[in-house]
């Protein structure tokens, strides 16, 4: 057959400039589009071809399920083929459920091991994600970066800003708690040990800190200066 546009469809990605199949073979092997899938039979009845069994049925909801997203308003499969498809899908789902039930402990342990491995590789990413998720959940500004966190720890000499404990793993404490619209920004995060973070919780700093046995006026001053407070009011704009 001559390699011309009369017999082959053009294709610029192919070396020959034409498709591998001729127009006739391509037409026979390709399922007709929605326009050609519907036709009128000899009796004047509108019929539609099922994409699965390739048989024609009256184009009504008696033979095809309704589907508003299809241009014809009907599903591409007939009801019989659609039921078979649903049955196969259901069986696969049930098989997956049975496998999970039989190997539940194994699957959970593998997932935990994978998460731990990811956490070891990049713990800062996990911390940032957790805080961002909380802040976004409360519809609060959230732009505290890893670089800003490192600068924050250096400012406080890698110590708990409240009690002065030297710790390799410090938590990001919201000076103004999230429950009180505290943002996850540079002007609202300070380093704290887990004990102080848990003790403070969602309490107001000015009421909580003075009652602690490790209270120091110098530390309080340093915290307030870092966050831009003056006379109990923050002078810097929290939202950046």
C-alpha positions in Angstrom: 0.0 0.0 0.0 1.5 3.4 -1.0 2.8 5.4 2.0 0.7 8.5 1.3 -1.9 10.6 3.1 -4.6 8.8 1.1 -4.0 5.5 2.9 -2.2 6.6 6.2 -2.8 9.2 8.8 0.0 11.7 9.3 2.1 11.4 12.5 5.1 13.8 12.9 6.6 11.8 15.8 7.1 8.8 13.5 10.2 8.6 11.3 8.1 7.9 8.2 5.8 10.9 9.0 2.7 8.5 9.0 1.1 6.2 11.5 2.0 2.5 11.5 -1.6 1.4 10.8 -3.4 2.3 7.6 -6.7 4.3 7.9 -8.8 1.2 7.2 -7.1 -1.0 9.9 -7.2 1.9 12.4 -10.9 2.4 11.8 -11.6 -1.3 12.3 -9.5 -1.7 15.5 -10.6 1.6 17.2 -13.8 1.7 19.2 -16.1 4.2 17.5 -16.6 7.5 19.2 -19.9 8.5 20.9 -21.3 9.9 17.7 -20.7 6.7 15.7 -21.6 4.5 18.6 -25.2 5.5 18.3 -27.3 5.0 15.2 -30.8 4.3 14.0 -31.7 0.8 13.0 -34.0 -0.4 10.2 -37.1 -0.1 12.4 -36.2 3.6 13.2 -35.2 2.8 16.8 -32.2 4.7 18.3 -29.6 2.1 19.3 -26.3 2.3 21.1 -23.2 0.0 21.1 -21.8 -1.4 24.3 -18.1 -0.7 24.6 -17.5 -4.1 26.3 -19.5 -6.7 24.3 -19.8 -4.6 21.1 -23.5 -5.4 20.8 -26.2 -2.8 20.0 -29.1 -2.2 22.3 -31.9 0.4 22.4 -30.4 3.7 23.7 -32.6 3.8 26.8 -32.2 3.4 30.6 -33.7 -0.1 30.2 -30.4 -1.3 28.7 -27.9 1.4 29.9 -27.4 3.1 33.2 -27.9 6.9 33.1 -24.7 9.0 33.3 -25.0 12.8 33.1 -21.3 13.1 32.5 -21.5 11.2 29.2 -22.5 13.1 26.1 -25.1 10.5 25.3 -26.5 10.7 28.8 -25.9 6.9 29.1 -22.9 4.8 30.3 -20.7 3.3 27.6 -21.3 -0.3 28.9 -24.7 -2.0 28.9 -26.2 -3.0 32.2 -25.1 -6.6 32.0 -21.5 -5.7 31.3 -21.6 -2.9 33.9 -22.7 -5.5 36.5 -19.9 -7.8 35.6 -17.4 -4.9 35.9 -18.8 -3.9 39.3 -18.5 -7.5 40.5 -14.9 -7.8 39.4 -14.1 -4.4 41.1 -15.9 -5.6 44.3 -14.0 -8.9 44.3 -10.6 -7.0 43.9 -11.6 -4.7 46.8 -12.6 -7.6 49.0 -9.4 -9.4 48.2 -7.3 -6.3 49.2 -9.3 -6.1 52.5 -8.7 -9.8 53.3 -5.0 -9.4 52.5 -4.7 -6.3 54.8 -6.6 -8.1 57.6 -4.3 -11.2 57.4 -1.1 -9.0 57.2 -2.2 -6.0 59.2 0.7 -6.0 61.7 3.2 -6.5 58.9 1.8 -3.6 56.8 1.6 -1.2 59.7 5.2 -2.1 60.9 6.5 -1.5 57.3 4.7 1.9 57.2 6.1 2.9 60.5 9.6 1.9 59.5 9.3 3.9 56.3 8.1 7.0 58.2 10.9 6.7 60.8 13.5 6.4 58.0 12.1 9.5 56.3 12.1 11.3 59.7 15.7 10.5 60.3 16.7 11.8 56.9 14.9 15.1 57.3 13.4 15.8 60.8 13.1 19.5 60.1 10.7 18.9 57.2 8.4 16.9 59.5 8.4 19.6 62.2 7.6 22.3 59.6 4.9 20.2 58.1 3.2 19.5 61.5 3.2 23.2 62.5 2.1 24.4 59.1 -0.8 21.9 59.1 -1.9 23.1 62.5 -1.7 26.8 61.6 -3.4 26.3 58.3 -6.1 24.3 60.0 -6.8 27.3 62.2 -6.6 29.6 59.2 -3.6 31.5 60.6 -0.5 32.9 58.9 2.2 30.3 58.5 5.6 31.3 57.0 8.2 30.2 59.6 11.1 28.6 57.6 13.8 26.2 58.6 16.4 28.9 58.2 14.5 31.2 60.6 14.3 28.3 63.1 18.1 27.8 63.0 18.6 31.6 63.6 16.1 31.5 66.5 18.0 28.6 68.2 21.3 30.5 67.8 19.8 33.6 69.3 19.0 31.6 72.5 22.3 29.6 72.4 20.5 26.4 71.6 18.8 26.5 75.0 15.2 26.5 76.2 14.2 30.2 76.2 12.2 29.6 79.4 14.4 27.5 81.7 17.8 27.7 80.0 18.1 23.9 79.6 20.7 22.9 77.0 19.0 20.4 74.7 19.9 19.0 71.3 16.2 18.6 70.4 14.2 21.7 71.1 10.5 22.1 70.2 9.0 25.2 68.5 6.8 26.8 71.1 4.0 29.2 70.1 4.5 32.3 72.4 0.9 33.1 71.7 -0.9 29.7 71.7 -2.6 28.5 68.5 -5.9 28.3 70.4 -5.5 32.1 71.0 -4.8 32.8 67.3 -1.0 32.4 67.7 0.6 32.4 64.3 3.4 30.1 63.0 5.7 33.0 62.2 9.1 34.4 63.1 7.6 36.7 65.7 5.7 34.1 67.6 8.0 31.0 67.8 10.7 30.5 70.4 12.7 27.4 71.3 11.6 25.4 74.4 12.3 22.1 76.0 9.5 19.5 76.0 8.9 20.0 79.7 8.3 23.7 79.4 6.3 23.4 76.2 4.0 20.9 77.9 3.8 22.9 81.1 2.9 26.2 79.3 0.4 24.6 77.0 -2.2 27.2 76.0 -1.6 29.4 79.0 -0.7 33.1 78.8 3.0 33.6 79.0 2.8 36.5 81.5 0.6 34.6 83.9 2.5 31.3 83.6 6.2 32.3 83.5 6.4 34.3 86.8 5.0 31.3 88.7 7.8 28.9 87.5 10.7 28.0 89.9 13.2 28.7 87.0 11.8 32.2 86.4 14.5 34.8 85.6 13.9 38.4 84.7 16.8 38.4 82.3 15.4 35.5 80.3 12.0 37.2 80.2 13.5 40.4 78.9 15.5 38.5 76.3 12.3 36.7 75.1 10.3 39.9 74.9 13.0 41.8 73.1 13.4 39.0 70.5 9.7 39.0 69.8 9.5 42.8 69.8 7.4 43.3 72.9 7.2 46.6 74.9 5.0 47.1 77.9 3.3 43.7 77.2 2.4 44.7 73.6 4.1 43.4 70.5 5.5 46.2 68.4 6.4 44.1 65.4 3.9 43.0 62.8 3.2 39.3 63.2 1.9 38.7 59.7 4.7 39.1 57.2 
